[in-house]
């Protein structure tokens, strides 16, 4: 027990130092909650509270109330001079935390924007750092599901909050699927000196800057001409028109090609980078059925759900730092070969065996083993994989 108390104090100190917007009592409960979540692999209040009560020799009711009040609004808390957790104030801190543990030799970061739903109760707009096939939420907005509220203001605000945490000189790629593409989003990302990597639908027309007429986007690539990149004027309608770089890739396995808009030079950008966007789907799985089991929550209040997401984000950051650091030391034969274009396309593996567990699962296992062996809790660092590459030949062939 003395060793456990010492390690919990160290984790609490980490949380408090990395998230300075929290009070000391808030940081303590967040550290305790996230620690219990990691060891139970569950976000359920009752499960985490009972586990921590037995582990620390405390009353279950006392522990349950302590954790429950972390998600409460100020008016719902017991006692006087209590204040609610301001989740938004932690977003820049979360991203700074990730960057502070990032490899010194890597000054590139990939952020992904996406929305996920929970039954007919919540829609969560999330910005995540993608890392080794997983994702760490660093900013989010929880909205009632089915609402007609526009998302534009929320996305812009989340990006504004995170902008303060990015060091000068870093290359930041911002990826989003075609359902989120908008000209205002593209412009907002460029304004921050980040680089949009936004997929668009095949509808619409495009004109390469060295061409005289517009052609359908659907005709830019085909089975005969599978790849293309170049500077273009995208969309014929004046209101939607955008001077940009278009990266395109056709694959007969899929019904629609990849069409990605970016402000990067076509000679430098690689459409294979768009494959990292799918990692946020794995991140949502870790938050729900594959990890913290958030899909079982009975919460219906958006503010409380946003605070629980803070606990899950901190827990995810911890386990991915540990799991990714350990995976970086594994021999190459234990890691899968990353397909050059599409993340789900089947192809023979060059490795002798596939990745047996994700970085997320590996991190949890390492922390559990440390606890069982009465060893110090591991705190890792982030060791990013090289970004995926396309084959050397990436011709510009406009049919």
Secondary structure, DSSP 8 states (H G I E B T S, - for coil): -HHHHHHHHHHHHHHHHH-TTS-HHHHHHHHHHHHHHHHHT---HHHHHHHHHHHHT--HHHHHHHHHGGGS-GGGSSSSS-----GGGGHHHHHHHHHHTB-TT--EEEEEEEEEEETTTEEEEEEEEEETTEEEEEEEEEEETT----SHHHHHHHHHHHHTTS-TT-EEEEEE-GGG--HHHHHHHHHTT-EEEEE--S-SEEEETT-SS-EEGGGS--SSS-EEEEEEEE-SSTTT-EEEEEEEE--TTSSS-EEEEESS-TTT--GGGGGGGGHHHHHHHHHTTTTT-GGG-----HHHHHHHHHHHHHHHHHHHHHHHHHHHTS-GGGS----SS-TT-----SSSS---S-HHHHHHHHHHHHHHTT-------B---------S-------
